[in-house]
Amino acid sequence: MKIFTHLSPIILLFSFFISFSAKAENSLKPFFTDGCTLFVDGTPSKPGLWRPCCVEHDLRYWVGGSTDDMDRTDLKLKSCVQKIAGEHWARTIYTGVRAGHYSPIKNKTAWSWGWTNRREKVALNSQEISIVITELKKLKLDSEKVSMDEFIKNNFP
């Protein structure tokens, strides 16, 4: 029994540390984008044609959410590209993104990549949405032709 008496304070301290670190607030890492990851941002004659669609897609992957949110995000990318460049490019990009979900090689910008603590594919809670909106308002993506106000309104009404 003497061993347990000596280990007791250590176990309590360890338990406190685990409990405290599990409750530590999650935050977002700095956002970055490479446009259309592993794909071109436009056609040879219009090089950045659908890049804004990809940047918005990257923003949504940065913050993550549920599996349904991810599916809707991929469909929004497809719709955005379709409006700008037509069905062929939209279908090609969408197919590539969806195939990437099943690839054994994972990109560092996978769904919910922005959070400092790993999170499951579940809906963002109100505290996380507040963090997201605060961070989004700090971003200046005018050069990427992305309006933060519109992005927030369309994704976090």
N, C-alpha and C positions, 0 to 999 in steps of 0.2 A: 504493500500500500504506500510505502514511502516514495516510490517512484512517481505515483500518480499525484502526490502532494507537490512534488517539485515541478511536474509538468503542467499542473493546473494553471498557473499564471500564463505560461507560454501558450497553452491551448486557448485560454480566454483572449489573449492578445491576438492570436492568429484568427480566431473567430470574429473578433471586432474588425480586424483589417479586411477580411473577406466580406463581411457585411457592409462595411463602409465603402469599399471599392465597388461593390455591386450596385450601390445606390448613387454612385457618383454621376453627376449630370452628364448626359451625352451632349456632344457639341459637333459642329461641322468643321471638317478640314477645309482649307482654301479650295475654291473651285478652279478648275482648269478645263480647257477643252482643246481637242485636236481636230475639231470639226467632225467629219464622217470617218470615224475610226476604221482603219484598214480598208478604206474605200476613197474614191475621189469625191471632191466637194462640188463638182459640177462637170459640165461637158468641156471638151477642148476649146470650143468657141465661147463658152460662158463658164469660166473656171470656178467661181464660187456660187453658182446658181442655187443649189439647195443647201448650202452650208448653214444658213440660219435655222433650217429645219433640224439639222443635226445638232446644232448648239443647244436648241431648246430640248431636244431629246437627251443630250448630255446633262443638262440642268436637272431634268426629272430623274435621271439615273443617279445623279449625285445625292438627291434627297431620298429617293426610294419610296417605300410604302408597301402596299399589299401586292400579291401576285396579280390581282385584277387591275391595280394601278399600273403595273408593268405592262400588262397586255394592252391597256388603253393607250399608254405612252407609245408603244410600238406602232399601234394603229394610227395615232396622231402623226407620227413621223411619216408613215405611208401616205396619209391624206395630204399632208403638207407638201411632200415631194410630188405627189400626183397633180396638185393644183399648179405647181410651178413648172414641172418638167414632163408630166404625162405618166400614163399607166406603166409603161415599160420600166422606167427608172424607179418608180414607186415600188413596183413588185420586186425588182431586183434588190433594192436596198432592204425592204421589209424581209425578204427571204433570208438575206445575209444576217440581219439582226436576230431573227428567230433561230436560225441555225446556230448562231453564237451561244445561245442559251444551253445548247446540248454539247458544246465543244468541251473536250477535256482540258483544253488550254484556256485558262481564265484570264481575261483582261483585267488590269488593275482598276478599271472604271466599270465594274459590274454593278448591278442593281444595289442601291443603298451604299455605294462606295464612300460617300462623303462623311459618314458618321465615324467619330473616333472610337466608339464602342460598337462592336458588331450588332446588327439588329436583324431580326427575322423578317420574312416577307409578310408583314402585317401592316394594317393601316397606321398612318402617323397619328399619334395622340395630340391633344390640344397643345401640350407643352412643346412637342417637337415641331408642330406647325408654326408656333410662335417663333421658335429658333430659326426655322427655315425662312420665314418672311423677313425677319430682322436681317439675316445674312443676305438674302436676295436683294434687299433694298440697298445694301452696301456695294453690290456689284455694279460695275459700269461696263455694259456690253454693247454700247452704241456702235462700236466698230464692227460688231458681229450682227448688227441690224436686229437686235432682240430688245423689245421693250419689257422692262421688268414689271411695270405696272400691268401690262396686258398678260404677261406670263403668270403673275400672282393671281390676277382676276380669273384666268382660265383654269388654273390648277388648284387654287386654295380659296374658293369663294366664301 
